[in-house]
Amino acid sequence: MFLKKRSNLLKSLIVLSSLVILLFQTSPVMAVKVTANEKPATAALKPIEQLGKDIFFDKNLSSNGMMSCATCHTPEVGFVGPDSDINATSAVYPGAVHTRFGNRKPPTAAYGGYSPILSYNEEEESWSGGMFWDGRATGWTTTLADPLAEQSQGPFLNPLEMNMPNAKLVCIRVAQSDYAKLFEQVWGKGSLDFIKDKDIDLFYKRIAQSIAAYERSAEVNPFTSKYDAYLKGDVGLSPKEEEGLKLFEGKGKCSACHISESGSKGSPPLFTDFTYDNLGLPKNPGNPYYSMPKNWNPDGKSWVDYGLGGFLKKAGKPYQSELGKFKVPTLRNVDLRPNSKVVKVYGHNGYFKSLKEIVHFYNTRDVEKWPVPEYAETMNTDELGNLRLTDPEEDAIVAFMKTLSDGYSQ
């Protein structure tokens, strides 16, 4: 077949396409600094999971050849953004074109496979499921019907992220990769042949499904935290961690959204209910998206992130009550980092630079002087804002959340 033989003509086209992309970028490209090893050695993966991992770590699937999915979703920090300097300042990562930025911090890619298709619960009057901070990877598409796989297709073609010009070039580069034989092993003989344009959608779908398989693997969702060992009866929590757990499920009201009960599919606790909420977070003044050119951000510094409501408005759904709401993230690996000097950030825009800071915000938002909320009308006033936690109680909740990092060993 044309691609299977890897003809000289196609190789020439790939080289030419790469040169064209680089030629038309408006500015030099730079790599985002990764602070730890990108490919950890773990237990053997199933072939489709290994294929997804190879794709996930392939920098050649970006326009500058220097950015992979793992650039913004690195294992050593719980599959979020790893660059301590970026996290300590803007919290928002540059794309393959280094002068272009997204508008939010990278969400975790771990434990996302448990998120259901985006849907509205009439009884609870709330949305849940989907992927991305705003739920726009809904799972509504008939071709995938999987929010996780749908999400994985987005960054490749996003001009603010990996900046590939079209799905066809992504497919070509996968077909010409050193894991192409594995792709054919997983998807069958002849699966690398997409010379007809109608086959590109199928090939691109298989790329997405492979990534989703890796993101659902035990390597990305190991459930190996101290808390998991505690649930199995293999280890006890310290008195401070025990107090934090009680506060987490009680006075602190954390478990109202970050569910500490077993998941619906029998998994250990996922520490999210996959719903959407407006916590009243302030704008992140360091967010470089505010300074992006008008073709990317027409509203400039007055831009407001409407989250789920913004997506629903574009989708033609009722949206007013959902403006300013963002997906409740899992708290698993919320403090995972190579060392204590690595800064991690919290909130959809990365406004908070430590767990202590965001817990204190939840506790005191309505009784201490904080910057005004970015969008106040739908703000949650029932479960946070004036929790009356003492400083030691805040510290205890932080101590408990630190038990949720995978890789624990006694």
MIRODREN-99810 format. One record per atom (N, C-alpha, C): z negated, y, x. Coordinates in steps of 0.2 Angstrom, whole numbers, padded with zeros to 4 digits, always signed. Atoms other than C-alpha are relative to their C-alpha. Layout:
BEGIN
ZYX;...
This chain:
BEGIN
+0000-0006+0004;+0000+0000+0000;+0000+0006+0004;-0001-0006-0004;+0003+0018+0005;-0006+0002+0004;+0006-0002-0004;-0015+0022+0009;-0003-0005+0004;+0002+0006-0003;-0020+0005+0014;+0003+0000+0007;-0003+0000-0006;-0008+0006+0028;-0001+0006+0005;+0002-0006-0004;-0014+0023+0033;+0006+0003+0004;-0006-0002-0003;+0003+0029+0037;-0001+0007+0004;+0000-0006-0004;+0006+0042+0050;+0001+0007-0004;-0002-0006+0004;+0013+0054+0037;-0006+0002-0003;+0006-0002+0004;-0003+0054+0027;-0006+0003+0005;+0005-0002-0005;-0014+0056+0043;+0002+0008+0002;-0002-0007-0002;-0003+0072+0047;-0002+0004-0006;+0001-0004+0006;-0005+0078+0029;-0008+0002+0000;+0007-0001+0000;-0024+0076+0031;-0002+0006+0005;+0002-0005-0005;-0025+0086+0047;+0003+0007-0002;-0003-0006+0002;-0013+0099+0040;-0004+0004-0005;+0004-0003+0006;-0024+0101+0024;-0006+0003+0003;+0006-0002-0003;-0039+0103+0035;+0001+0007+0003;-0002-0006-0003;-0031+0117+0045;+0001+0005-0005;-0002-0005+0006;-0025+0126+0029;-0007+0002-0003;+0007-0002+0003;-0043+0126+0022;-0003+0005+0005;+0003-0004-0005;-0050+0133+0038;+0003+0007+0001;-0004-0006+0000;-0036+0146+0039;-0002+0005-0005;+0001-0005+0006;-0040+0153+0022;-0007+0001-0001;+0007-0002+0001;-0058+0154+0024;-0001+0007+0002;+0000-0007-0001;-0063+0172+0024;-0005+0002+0006;+0005-0002-0005;-0076+0171+0038;-0001-0007+0004;+0002+0006-0004;-0082+0159+0052;-0005-0005-0004;+0004+0005+0003;-0091+0143+0047;-0006-0001+0005;+0006+0002-0003;-0109+0138+0052;-0003-0006-0003;+0004+0006+0003;-0119+0122+0050;-0007+0002-0002;+0007+0000+0002;-0135+0122+0041;-0004-0004+0005;+0005+0004-0005;-0149+0117+0053;-0003-0006-0004;+0004+0006+0003;-0156+0100+0049;-0005-0002+0005;+0006+0000-0005;-0173+0098+0056;-0002-0007+0002;+0002+0007-0001;-0174+0079+0056;+0006-0005+0000;-0006+0005+0000;-0163+0063+0058;+0002-0001-0007;-0003+0000+0007;-0151+0062+0044;+0001-0007-0003;-0001+0007+0003;-0149+0043+0042;-0006-0005+0003;+0005+0004-0002;-0165+0034+0042;+0002-0008+0000;-0001+0007+0000;-0165+0015+0046;-0005-0003-0005;+0004+0003+0006;-0171+0006+0030;+0002-0007-0001;-0002+0007+0002;-0170-0011+0022;+0007+0000-0002;-0007+0001+0002;-0153-0018+0018;+0002+0003-0007;-0003-0002+0006;-0143-0010+0004;+0005-0004-0003;-0006+0004+0004;-0131-0018-0009;+0006+0004+0003;-0006-0004-0002;-0113-0014-0004;+0001+0006-0003;-0001-0006+0003;-0111-0001-0017;-0005+0005+0002;+0005-0004-0002;-0127+0007-0012;+0001+0003+0007;-0002-0002-0006;-0122+0007+0006;+0006+0005+0000;-0006-0005+0001;-0105+0015+0001;-0002+0007-0002;+0003-0006+0002;-0114+0028-0008;-0003+0004+0005;+0004-0003-0006;-0125+0032+0007;+0005+0003+0005;-0005-0002-0005;-0110+0033+0018;+0004+0006-0002;-0003-0006+0003;-0102+0046+0006;-0005+0005+0000;+0005-0005+0001;-0118+0055+0004;-0001+0004+0007;+0002-0003-0006;-0120+0058+0023;+0007+0002+0004;-0006-0001-0003;-0101+0061+0026;+0002+0008+0000;-0001-0007-0001;-0099+0079+0033;+0008+0002-0001;-0007-0001+0000;-0080+0077+0033;+0002+0001-0008;-0002-0001+0007;-0080+0079+0014;-0002+0007-0002;+0001-0008+0001;-0083+0098+0016;+0006+0003+0003;-0006-0004-0003;-0070+0111+0020;-0001+0001+0007;+0001-0001-0007;-0078+0114+0037;-0002-0006+0004;+0002+0006-0003;-0082+0097+0041;-0007-0001+0003;+0007+0000-0002;-0100+0101+0044;-0005+0000-0005;+0005+0000+0005;-0109+0099+0028;+0001-0006-0005;+0000+0006+0005;-0113+0083+0018;-0005+0002-0006;+0005+0000+0005;-0124+0080+0003;-0007+0001+0003;+0007+0001-0004;-0138+0076+0015;-0002+0007+0003;+0002-0007-0003;-0137+0094+0022;-0005+0004-0004;+0005-0004+0004;-0146+0101+0007;-0005-0005-0004;+0004+0005+0003;-0154+0084+0002;-0002-0005+0005;+0001+0004-0006;-0162+0077+0017;-0006-0005-0001;+0005+0005+0001;-0173+0061+0017;-0007+0002+0002;+0007-0002-0003;-0187+0068+0028;-0004+0005-0003;+0004-0005+0004;-0192+0081+0016;+0001-0002-0007;+0000+0002+0007;-0190+0071+0000;+0007+0002-0003;-0006-0001+0003;-0171+0074-0002;+0001+0007-0003;-0001-0007+0002;-0172+0093-0004;+0002+0004+0007;-0003-0004-0005;-0167+0107+0008;-0005+0000+0006;+0004+0001-0006;-0174+0104+0026;-0001+0005+0005;+0000-0005-0005;-0172+0120+0035;-0006+0005-0001;+0006-0004+0000;-0189+0128+0038;+0001+0007+0000;-0001-0007+0000;-0182+0145+0042;+0003+0003-0006;-0003-0002+0006;-0171+0146+0027;-0005+0000-0006;+0005+0000+0005;-0185+0140+0016;-0005+0005+0000;+0005-0005-0001;-0197+0153+0023;+0002+0007-0002;-0003-0007+0001;-0185+0167+0019;+0004+0000-0007;-0004+0000+0006;-0171+0165+0006;-0001-0006-0004;+0001+0007+0004;-0174+0147+0000;+0006-0002-0002;-0006+0002+0003;-0156+0147-0005;+0005-0002+0006;-0003+0002-0005;-0144+0138+0006;+0008+0002+0000;-0007-0001-0001;-0126+0143+0013;+0004-0006-0001;-0005+0005+0000;-0111+0133+0009;+0004-0001+0006;-0004+0001-0006;-0097+0127+0020;+0003+0006+0002;-0002-0007-0002;-0091+0145+0020;-0007+0004+0001;+0007-0002-0001;-0107+0152+0028;-0002+0007-0004;+0002-0006+0003;-0106+0169+0019;-0001-0001-0008;+0000+0001+0007;-0106+0161+0002;-0007-0004-0002;+0007+0004+0002;-0123+0155-0007;+0000-0001-0007;+0002+0001+0007;-0128+0147-0022;-0005+0004-0003;+0005-0005+0003;-0141+0155-0034;-0007-0004+0000;+0007+0003+0000;-0155+0142-0033;-0001-0005+0006;+0002+0004-0005;-0164+0131-0021;+0002-0007-0002;-0002+0007+0001;-0158+0113-0019;-0006-0004-0004;+0005+0005+0004;-0167+0101-0032;+0000-0006+0004;+0000+0007-0003;-0172+0084-0026;+0005-0004-0002;-0004+0005+0002;-0160+0070-0026;-0003-0006-0001;+0004+0006+0001;-0174+0057-0027;-0002+0000-0007;+0002+0001+0007;-0179+0049-0043;+0003+0003-0005;-0004-0003+0005;-0166+0058-0052;+0004-0005-0005;-0003+0005+0004;-0158+0042-0058;-0004-0002-0007;+0004+0002+0006;-0172+0040-0071;+0002+0005-0006;-0001-0005+0005;-0166+0056-0080;+0005-0002-0005;-0004+0002+0005;-0158+0052-0097;+0006+0005-0001;-0005-0005+0002;-0142+0060-0104;-0003+0006-0004;+0003-0006+0003;-0146+0078-0110;+0001-0001-0007;+0000+0000+0007;-0151+0078-0128;-0006+0004-0003;+0005-0004+0003;-0161+0088-0140;-0004-0004-0005;+0004+0004+0004;-0176+0081-0149;-0002+0005-0006;+0002-0004+0005;-0178+0088-0166;-0007+0001-0002;+0007+0000+0002;-0196+0084-0169;-0004+0004+0005;+0003-0004-0005;-0201+0091-0152;+0003+0007+0001;-0004-0006-0001;-0189+0105-0153;+0001+0002+0007;-0001-0001-0007;-0185+0103-0135;+0006-0004+0003;-0005+0004-0004;-0171+0097-0123;-0003-0004+0005;+0002+0004-0006;-0173+0084-0110;+0006-0004+0003;-0005+0003-0003;-0162+0075-0098;+0005+0004+0004;-0005-0004-0004;-0147+0080-0088;-0002+0000+0007;+0002-0002-0007;-0146+0085-0070;+0002+0007+0002;+0000-0007-0002;-0146+0101-0060;-0006+0004-0003;+0006-0004+0002;-0160+0114-0063;+0002+0002-0008;-0002-0003+0007;-0150+0120-0079;+0003-0006-0005;-0002+0006+0005;-0145+0102-0086;+0008+0000-0001;-0007+0000+0001;-0126+0106-0084;+0003-0007+0001;-0003+0007-0001;-0123+0088-0078;-0003-0004-0006;+0003+0002+0006;-0126+0082-0095;+0000-0008-0001;-0001+0007+0002;-0119+0064-0096;+0004+0000-0006;-0004+0000+0006;-0109+0069-0111;+0007-0002+0001;-0007+0002-0002;-0092+0065-0102;+0001-0008-0002;-0001+0007+0002;-0085+0049-0109;+0002-0005+0006;-0002+0004-0006;-0078+0044-0092;-0006-0003+0004;+0006+0002-0005;-0095+0043-0083;-0006-0002-0005;+0006+0002+0005;-0109+0044-0097;-0006-0001+0005;+0006+0001-0005;-0121+0046-0082;-0001+0007+0003;+0001-0007-0003;-0129+0063-0078;+0000+0000+0008;+0001+0001-0007;-0133+0057-0060;+0007+0000+0004;-0006+0001-0003;-0115+0052-0056;+0004+0007-0001;-0004-0006+0002;-0108+0068-0065;-0002+0005+0005;+0002-0005-0005;-0119+0079-0054;+0003-0001+0007;-0002+0001-0007;-0113+0071-0038;+0007+0002+0001;-0007-0002+0000;-0095+0076-0042;+0000+0008+0001;+0000-0007+0000;-0100+0095-0043;+0001+0003+0007;+0000-0003-0006;-0104+0100-0025;+0006+0000+0004;-0006+0000-0004;-0088+0094-0017;+0005+0006-0002;-0005-0005+0002;-0078+0106-0027;-0002+0007-0001;+0003-0006+0002;-0090+0120-0029;+0002+0005+0006;-0002-0004-0006;-0083+0135-0018;-0006+0003+0003;+0006-0002-0003;-0101+0140-0015;-0004-0005+0004;+0003+0006-0004;-0106+0123-0008;+0005-0003+0005;-0004+0004-0005;-0094+0110+0000;+0007+0003+0000;-0006-0004+0000;-0079+0120-0005;+0007-0004+0001;-0006+0003+0000;-0066+0107-0006;+0005+0002-0005;-0005-0003+0004;-0050+0113-0014;+0001-0004-0006;-0001+0004+0006;-0048+0098-0026;-0002-0007+0001;+0002+0006+0000;-0053+0081-0030;+0005-0005+0005;-0005+0005-0004;-0037+0073-0022;-0002+0000+0008;+0001+0000-0008;-0042+0079-0004;-0007-0004+0001;+0007+0004-0001;-0060+0072-0006;+0002-0007+0000;-0002+0007+0000;-0052+0055-0011;+0004-0002+0006;-0003+0001-0006;-0040+0056+0003;-0004-0001+0006;+0005+0000-0006;-0054+0059+0016;-0004-0007-0001;+0004+0007+0001;-0064+0044+0008;+0004-0006+0002;-0004+0006-0001;-0049+0033+0009;+0002+0000+0007;-0002+0000-0007;-0046+0038+0027;-0006-0001+0005;+0007+0000-0003;-0065+0036+0032;-0001-0007+0004;+0001+0006-0003;-0072+0023+0043;-0004-0005-0005;+0003+0005+0005;-0080+0015+0027;+0005-0001-0005;-0005+0001+0005;-0064+0014+0018;+0001-0008-0002;+0000+0007+0002;-0064-0005+0019;-0006-0002-0004;+0005+0001+0005;-0081-0005+0011;+0001+0002-0007;-0002-0002+0007;-0074+0005-0003;+0004-0005-0004;-0004+0005+0003;-0061-0008-0006;-0004-0006-0002;+0004+0006+0002;-0074-0022-0005;-0004+0001-0006;+0004-0002+0006;-0084-0013-0018;+0004+0000-0006;-0003-0001+0006;-0071-0008-0030;+0007-0004-0001;-0005+0004+0001;-0058-0021-0027;+0007+0001+0004;-0006-0001-0003;-0041-0024-0019;+0005+0005-0003;-0005-0005+0003;-0029-0010-0021;-0004+0006-0002;+0004-0005+0003;-0043+0002-0026;+0001+0007+0005;-0001-0006-0004;-0038+0014-0011;+0007+0003-0001;-0006-0002+0002;-0021+0016-0018;+0000+0005-0006;+0000-0005+0005;-0021+0032-0028;+0006+0005+0001;-0006-0004-0001;-0003+0038-0024;+0002+0004-0006;-0001-0003+0006;-0001+0042-0042;-0005+0004-0002;+0005-0004+0002;-0010+0057-0048;-0005-0002-0005;+0005+0003+0005;-0017+0048-0063;-0005-0004+0002;+0005+0004-0002;-0027+0037-0052;-0005+0004+0004;+0005-0004-0004;-0036+0051-0043;-0007+0001-0004;+0006+0000+0004;-0048+0053-0058;-0004-0006+0001;+0004+0006+0000;-0053+0035-0057;-0003-0001+0007;+0003+0000-0007;-0055+0036-0038;-0006+0004+0001;+0006-0005-0001;-0066+0051-0039;-0006-0002-0004;+0006+0003+0004;-0076+0043-0053;-0004-0005+0004;+0003+0006-0004;-0079+0028-0041;-0004+0003+0005;+0004-0003-0005;-0085+0040-0028;-0007+0002-0003;+0006-0003+0003;-0097+0048-0040;-0005-0006-0002;+0004+0005+0002;-0103+0031-0046;-0004-0004+0006;+0003+0003-0006;-0106+0025-0028;-0006+0004+0003;+0005-0004-0002;-0116+0040-0024;-0006-0001-0004;+0006+0002+0005;-0127+0037-0040;-0003-0006+0002;+0003+0007-0001;-0129+0019-0035;-0005+0001+0006;+0005-0001-0006;-0137+0025-0018;-0006+0004-0002;+0005-0004+0002;-0147+0038-0026;-0005-0003-0005;+0004+0004+0004;-0154+0025-0038;-0003-0006+0004;+0002+0005-0004;-0158+0013-0023;-0007+0001+0002;+0007+0000-0002;-0175+0008-0017;-0001+0005+0007;+0001-0005-0006;-0171+0019-0001;-0002+0007-0002;+0001-0007+0002;-0171+0035-0011;-0006+0000-0005;+0006+0000+0005;-0184+0029-0024;-0005-0006+0002;+0004+0006-0003;-0196+0018-0014;-0007-0001-0004;+0006+0001+0003;-0212+0021-0024;-0005-0002+0005;+0005+0002-0006;-0222+0020-0007;-0005+0005+0002;+0005-0005-0001;-0234+0034-0009;-0007-0003+0000;+0007+0002+0001;-0253+0033-0007;-0002-0001-0007;+0002+0001+0007;-0254+0035-0025;+0002-0006-0003;-0003+0006+0002;-0243+0020-0028;-0005-0006+0002;+0004+0005-0003;-0254+0010-0016;-0007+0000-0004;+0006-0001+0004;-0269+0017-0026;+0000-0004-0007;-0001+0003+0007;-0262+0011-0043;+0000-0008+0001;+0000+0008-0001;-0259-0007-0035;-0007-0002+0002;+0007+0002-0002;-0278-0007-0030;+0000-0001+0007;+0000+0002-0007;-0273-0008-0012;-0004+0006+0004;+0004-0006-0003;-0282+0009-0007;-0003+0004-0005;+0003-0005+0004;-0294+0021-0014;+0002+0007+0002;-0001-0007-0001;-0292+0040-0016;-0006+0003+0003;+0005-0004-0002;-0303+0052-0007;-0004+0003-0006;+0004-0004+0005;-0317+0061-0017;+0004+0006-0002;-0004-0006+0001;-0306+0077-0016;+0006-0002-0004;-0006+0003+0004;-0290+0067-0022;-0002-0002-0007;+0003+0002+0007;-0300+0059-0036;-0001+0006-0004;+0002-0006+0004;-0306+0076-0042;+0007+0003-0002;-0007-0004+0001;-0288+0083-0040;+0004-0004-0006;-0004+0004+0005;-0281+0068-0051;-0003+0002-0007;+0003-0002+0007;-0294+0072-0065;+0002+0007-0002;-0002-0007+0001;-0290+0090-0064;+0007+0000-0002;-0007+0001+0001;-0272+0086-0064;+0002-0002-0007;-0001+0003+0006;-0273+0076-0080;-0005+0004-0005;+0005-0004+0005;-0287+0088-0088;+0001+0007+0000;+0001-0008+0000;-0292+0106-0085;+0007+0003+0003;-0006-0004-0003;-0276+0110-0075;+0006-0001-0004;-0006+0001+0005;-0264+0103-0089;+0006-0001+0004;-0006+0001-0004;-0252+0098-0075;+0004-0006-0003;-0004+0006+0002;-0248+0081-0083;+0003+0001-0007;-0003-0001+0006;-0243+0089-0099;+0008+0000+0000;-0008+0001-0002;-0225+0090-0091;+0001-0005+0005;+0000+0004-0006;-0228+0081-0075;-0003-0007-0002;+0004+0006+0003;-0232+0064-0084;-0002-0004+0006;+0003+0005-0005;-0244+0053-0074;+0000-0007-0003;+0000+0007+0003;-0241+0038-0085;+0007-0003+0002;-0006+0004-0002;-0228+0024-0082;+0006+0003-0003;-0006-0002+0003;-0210+0028-0085;+0002-0004-0006;-0003+0004+0006;-0200+0023-0100;+0003-0007+0001;-0004+0007-0002;-0191+0009-0091;-0005-0004+0004;+0004+0004-0003;-0207+0002-0084;-0002+0002+0007;+0001-0002-0006;-0207+0012-0068;-0007+0003+0001;+0006-0004-0002;-0222+0019-0059;+0001+0007-0003;-0001-0007+0003;-0226+0037-0065;+0005+0004+0004;-0005-0004-0003;-0212+0049-0062;-0002+0007+0001;+0003-0007-0001;-0222+0065-0063;+0005+0005-0003;-0004-0005+0004;-0209+0073-0075;+0002-0003-0006;-0003+0002+0007;-0204+0072-0093;+0007+0002-0001;-0007-0001+0000;-0187+0078-0089;+0002+0006-0005;-0001-0006+0005;-0189+0093-0101;+0001+0006+0004;-0001-0006-0003;-0186+0111-0098;-0005+0005-0002;+0006-0004+0001;-0199+0125-0097;+0002+0007+0004;+0000-0007-0003;-0200+0144-0093;-0007+0001+0002;+0007-0001-0003;-0215+0146-0081;-0002+0008+0001;+0001-0007-0001;-0213+0165-0080;+0001+0002+0008;-0001-0001-0007;-0207+0164-0062;+0003+0007+0002;-0004-0006-0001;-0203+0181-0054;+0007-0002+0004;-0006+0001-0004;-0186+0184-0046;-0002-0001+0007;+0001+0001-0007;-0185+0179-0028;+0004+0005+0004;-0004-0006-0003;-0180+0195-0019;+0004-0002+0006;-0004+0002-0006;-0174+0186-0004;+0006-0004-0001;-0006+0004+0002;-0161+0176-0014;+0007+0004+0002;-0006-0003-0002;-0144+0180-0005;+0005+0001-0006;-0005+0000+0006;-0135+0177-0022;+0001+0008-0002;+0000-0007+0003;-0140+0195-0027;+0005+0005+0004;-0004-0004-0004;-0129+0202-0013;+0007-0003+0001;-0006+0003+0000;-0114+0191-0016;+0005+0005-0003;-0005-0005+0002;-0097+0200-0019;+0001-0001-0008;+0000+0000+0007;-0093+0203-0037;+0004-0006-0003;-0004+0006+0003;-0080+0189-0039;-0005-0006+0000;+0004+0006+0001;-0095+0177-0037;-0006+0002-0004;+0006-0003+0004;-0109+0188-0044;+0001+0007-0003;-0002-0006+0003;-0102+0201-0056;-0006+0005-0001;+0006-0004+0002;-0120+0207-0060;-0004+0003+0005;+0003-0002-0006;-0126+0210-0043;-0008-0001+0000;+0008+0000+0000;-0145+0214-0041;-0003-0001-0007;+0003+0001+0007;-0147+0214-0060;+0001-0007-0003;-0001+0007+0003;-0142+0196-0062;-0006-0003-0002;+0006+0004+0002;-0154+0186-0072;+0002-0007-0001;-0002+0007+0001;-0154+0167-0071;-0003-0003-0006;+0002+0003+0007;-0155+0160-0089;-0001-0007+0000;+0002+0007+0000;-0156+0142-0084;+0004-0004-0005;-0003+0005+0006;-0153+0129-0098;+0003+0005-0005;-0003-0004+0005;-0150+0143-0110;+0007+0003+0002;-0006-0002-0003;-0136+0150-0099;+0005-0005-0001;-0005+0006+0001;-0128+0133-0099;+0002-0001-0007;-0001+0001+0007;-0130+0130-0117;+0004+0005-0004;-0004-0006+0002;-0122+0147-0121;+0007-0002+0001;-0006+0002-0002;-0107+0142-0111;+0003-0006-0004;-0002+0006+0003;-0106+0125-0120;+0000+0001-0007;-0001-0001+0007;-0106+0133-0137;-0006-0003-0004;+0006+0003+0004;-0124+0127-0142;-0005+0005-0001;+0006-0005+0001;-0139+0136-0149;-0004+0001+0006;+0002-0001-0007;-0146+0144-0134;-0006+0005+0001;+0005-0006-0001;-0158+0159-0137;-0007-0002+0002;+0007+0002-0002;-0174+0149-0137;-0001-0004+0007;+0000+0004-0006;-0169+0140-0121;+0001+0005+0006;-0002-0005-0006;-0165+0156-0110;-0006+0000+0005;+0005+0000-0005;-0175+0156-0094;-0004-0006+0001;+0004+0006-0001;-0180+0138-0095;+0004-0005+0006;-0003+0004-0006;-0177+0126-0080;-0003-0007-0001;+0002+0007+0000;-0179+0107-0078;-0007-0001+0003;+0006+0002-0004;-0196+0100-0074;+0001-0005+0005;-0001+0005-0006;-0195+0092-0057;-0005-0005+0001;+0005+0005-0002;-0203+0076-0052;-0004+0003+0006;+0004-0002-0005;-0218+0079-0041;+0000-0005+0006;-0001+0005-0006;-0214+0064-0030;+0003+0003+0006;-0003-0003-0006;-0212+0069-0012;-0001+0008+0000;+0000-0008+0001;-0217+0087-0017;-0003+0003+0007;+0002-0003-0006;-0226+0089+0000;+0003-0004+0006;-0002+0004-0006;-0216+0076+0011;+0004+0005+0005;-0003-0004-0005;-0211+0084+0027;-0001-0003+0007;+0001+0003-0007;-0209+0079+0046;-0007+0002+0003;+0006-0002-0002;-0224+0089+0050;-0002+0006-0004;+0002-0006+0004;-0235+0103+0043;+0002+0006+0001;-0003-0007-0001;-0226+0117+0051;+0007+0001-0003;-0006+0000+0004;-0210+0113+0041;-0002+0003-0007;+0001-0004+0006;-0210+0126+0026;+0004-0004-0005;-0003+0002+0006;-0206+0119+0009;-0001+0005-0005;+0000-0005+0005;-0202+0129-0006;+0000-0003-0007;+0001+0002+0007;-0206+0128-0025;+0002+0005-0005;-0003-0004+0005;-0199+0134-0041;+0008+0000+0001;-0008+0001+0000;-0180+0134-0046;+0003+0005+0005;-0002-0005-0004;-0178+0149-0035;-0003+0001+0007;+0003+0000-0006;-0189+0145-0021;-0005+0006+0002;+0005-0006-0001;-0201+0160-0024;-0006-0002+0004;+0006+0002-0002;-0216+0150-0019;+0001-0004+0007;+0000+0003-0006;-0219+0144-0001;-0005-0005+0002;+0005+0005-0001;-0233+0132-0003;-0003-0002-0006;+0003+0002+0006;-0241+0121-0015;-0006+0004-0003;+0006-0004+0002;-0257+0131-0015;+0002+0006-0004;-0002-0007+0004;-0247+0147-0020;+0002-0002-0007;-0003+0001+0006;-0238+0139-0034;-0006-0002-0005;+0005+0002+0004;-0254+0131-0041;-0004+0006-0002;+0004-0006+0002;-0263+0147-0040;+0004+0005-0005;-0004-0003+0005;-0249+0155-0049;-0001-0003-0007;+0001+0004+0006;-0250+0142-0063;-0007+0002-0003;+0007-0001+0002;-0269+0146-0064;-0001+0007-0002;+0002-0007+0001;-0269+0165-0063;+0006+0004-0002;-0006-0004+0002;-0252+0171-0069;-0002+0006-0005;+0001-0005+0005;-0259+0180-0084;-0006+0005+0001;+0006-0004-0001;-0275+0187-0076;+0000+0003+0007;+0000-0003-0006;-0270+0192-0059;+0007+0004+0001;-0006-0005+0000;-0257+0205-0053;+0006-0004+0004;-0005+0003-0003;-0241+0195-0050;+0007+0004-0002;-0006-0004+0002;-0223+0202-0051;+0002-0002-0007;-0002+0002+0007;-0215+0202-0068;+0004-0006+0000;-0005+0005+0000;-0206+0187-0074;+0007+0002-0001;-0007-0002+0000;-0188+0186-0072;+0003+0000-0008;-0002+0000+0007;-0186+0182-0091;-0007-0002-0004;+0007+0000+0003;-0202+0184-0101;+0000-0003-0008;+0000+0001+0007;-0196+0180-0119;-0002-0007-0002;+0002+0007+0002;-0198+0161-0119;-0005-0003+0005;+0005+0002-0005;-0212+0160-0106;-0005-0004-0003;+0005+0004+0002;-0224+0146-0108;-0007+0003+0001;+0006-0003-0001;-0241+0153-0112;-0006-0005-0003;+0005+0005+0003;-0250+0137-0119;-0003-0004+0006;+0002+0005-0005;-0251+0126-0103;-0001+0003+0007;+0002-0003-0006;-0253+0139-0089;-0001+0007-0001;+0001-0007+0000;-0257+0157-0085;-0007+0002+0001;+0007-0002-0001;-0276+0157-0086;-0004-0007-0001;+0003+0006+0001;-0283+0140-0083;-0007-0001+0002;+0007-0001-0002;-0299+0146-0076;-0002-0006+0006;+0001+0005-0005;-0298+0134-0061;-0003+0004+0006;+0003-0003-0006;-0309+0138-0046;+0004-0001+0006;-0004+0001-0006;-0302+0140-0028;-0001-0008+0002;+0000+0007-0003;-0309+0123-0023;+0003-0005-0005;-0003+0004+0004;-0302+0115-0039;+0008+0000+0001;-0007-0001-0002;-0285+0122-0035;+0002-0004+0006;-0001+0004-0006;-0287+0114-0018;+0000-0008-0001;+0000+0007+0002;-0291+0097-0026;+0006-0002-0003;-0007+0002+0003;-0275+0097-0036;+0005+0000+0005;-0005+0000-0006;-0265+0101-0020;-0001-0007+0004;+0001+0006-0004;-0274+0087-0011;+0003-0006-0004;-0003+0005+0003;-0269+0075-0025;+0007+0000+0000;-0007+0000-0001;-0251+0080-0025;+0002-0002+0006;-0002+0002-0006;-0251+0077-0007;+0000-0008+0001;+0000+0008+0000;-0254+0058-0011;+0007-0003-0003;-0006+0003+0003;-0237+0057-0019;+0006+0000+0005;-0005+0001-0005;-0227+0057-0003;+0002-0007+0002;-0002+0007-0002;-0217+0041+0001;-0001-0001+0007;+0000+0001-0007;-0219+0032+0017;-0008-0001+0002;+0007+0000-0002;-0238+0030+0016;-0002-0007+0003;+0003+0006-0003;-0247+0017+0027;-0007+0001+0002;+0007-0001-0001;-0265+0014+0030;-0001+0000+0007;
